[in-house]
Amino acid sequence: MKTSFLMTPGPTQVPPRVSLATAQEIIHHRQPEFGELLREITEKLKYVFQTQGDVLIFPGAGTGALEGAVVNFFSPGDKVVFGVMGEFGSRWAKIAEIFGLQVVRLGTEWGKAVTAQDLELLLTSEEGKGVKGVFITHNETSTGVYTNLEEIGKVCQKHKLLFLVDAVSSLAAIDLQTDQWGVDVVVTASQKALMTPPGLCFFSVSEKAWAFNREATCPRYYWDLAQAKKYLERKMPQNPYTPAVTLLFGLNQALDMIQREGLEQVFARHLRLSQMLRRGVEAMGLELLVKDEAIASPSVTAIVVPPGVEASNITSFMRQSGIIIAGGQAELKGKIVRVGHMGYFDAYDIANTLTTLGRAFQEQNVSVDLGQGLQKAWEVYNHG
Ligand SMILES: Cc1ncc(COP(=O)(O)O)c(C=O)c1O
């Protein structure tokens, strides 16, 4: 019998030690043991977020955190810029509109990245007058593109804007120097490179962001970050509402694994293995959606499905072979398939995925050179 192996852009494979930890006997969230656990996890998260600022944990999906980042720092009528490079940037902008913010979309063709120059140009135009904040998706999971946050951070600092980043598919996979690059708010979720089952989401919050928070009047109750900070700062740290205790047991293990490997090594592994897949896909004769290496995501790769081939036939062949990948979303539906490579995976997972992908395309009468693909992939793994 085939088991399912997740090579999707989330949720991702969960290491056995993380799963085992979640099976531990439950503790009550108002007991001292829980306070210790929360304190420990919060410190470990600061390492992964690369911040000295606050890190807050909520039970919730990544989309909840996107909403939380809107309602905690702005008021209805505030003018804000959203970088829209695909489905997730688009979703975040829609959330802001629902809460009455005045949204300016800094858009680009799907498969391309929004740049600091684009932002600078917008901010110095008539349309950019009165902007208070900039929202950017670090890694656009729908296309496999990532953005240069460091440069965008400089523009935000120059114009004194709040800088908010969706790192749902990048934190712990792609370098994100929160404090160093002047990112005021980072949001992410547990089910991707953090190697933990779905159900937790996270916020990092800078001092500047807390100043915005004090002025922000968007309605909020569950996502009240100031309330969460108060509870966290109690002698025995707590959450305002019932936390996902068992997921936190698992997360604690996952964070230890990240710490043991070291963040730099974690980023290097993601980059090298993504290169292994990208070069292998090309050598097989298939096409990558993102050709520019400078913006090619180390955590998600999109492969173009040639005209006449049903993308769903590729994903279902993969599924029947035990490997789950994803199709395209919105305007890329039917045009690409997406492989996620985040968190708990290694070179053999890439090689296995590449082989099965090649077979899936062959099954659809697409000419694919499996041997060339695998040879190239291992060459890249061995020699970079
Ligand atoms: C970049 C990005 N943002 C937000 C989300 C939404 O997360 P969730 O599905 O947990 O709501 C995702 C999910 O894939 C994502 O990749």
The ligand as an SDF file (V2000), in Angstrom:
LIG
                    3D

 16 16  0  0  0  0  0  0  0  0999 V2000
    1.8660   33.0370    1.2960 C   0  0  0  0  0  0  0  0  0  0  0  0
    0.6250   32.5220    1.9530 C   0  0  0  0  0  0  0  0  0  0  0  0
   -0.1360   33.3610    2.6530 N   0  0  0  0  0  0  0  0  0  0  0  0
   -1.2530   32.9610    3.2750 C   0  0  0  0  0  0  0  0  0  0  0  0
   -1.6760   31.6530    3.2070 C   0  0  0  0  0  0  0  0  0  0  0  0
   -2.9200   31.2440    3.8860 C   0  0  0  0  0  0  0  0  0  0  0  0
   -2.6790   30.3060    4.8770 O   0  0  0  0  0  0  0  0  0  0  0  0
   -3.8660   29.3560    5.3870 P   0  0  0  0  0  0  0  0  0  0  0  0
   -4.1820   28.4140    4.2650 O   0  0  0  0  0  0  0  0  0  0  0  0
   -3.2580   28.6790    6.5800 O   0  0  0  0  0  0  0  0  0  0  0  0
   -5.0100   30.2430    5.7280 O   0  0  0  0  0  0  0  0  0  0  0  0
   -0.9150   30.7330    2.4730 C   0  0  0  0  0  0  0  0  0  0  0  0
   -1.3420   29.3320    2.3350 C   0  0  0  0  0  0  0  0  0  0  0  0
   -0.8800   28.5920    1.5200 O   0  0  0  0  0  0  0  0  0  0  0  0
    0.2700   31.1790    1.8460 C   0  0  0  0  0  0  0  0  0  0  0  0
    1.0210   30.3400    1.1570 O   0  0  0  0  0  0  0  0  0  0  0  0
  1  2  1  0
  2  3  1  0
  2 15  2  0
  3  4  2  0
  4  5  1  0
  5  6  1  0
  5 12  2  0
  6  7  1  0
  7  8  1  0
  8  9  2  0
  8 10  1  0
  8 11  1  0
 12 13  1  0
 12 15  1  0
 13 14  2  0
 15 16  1  0
M  END
$$$$
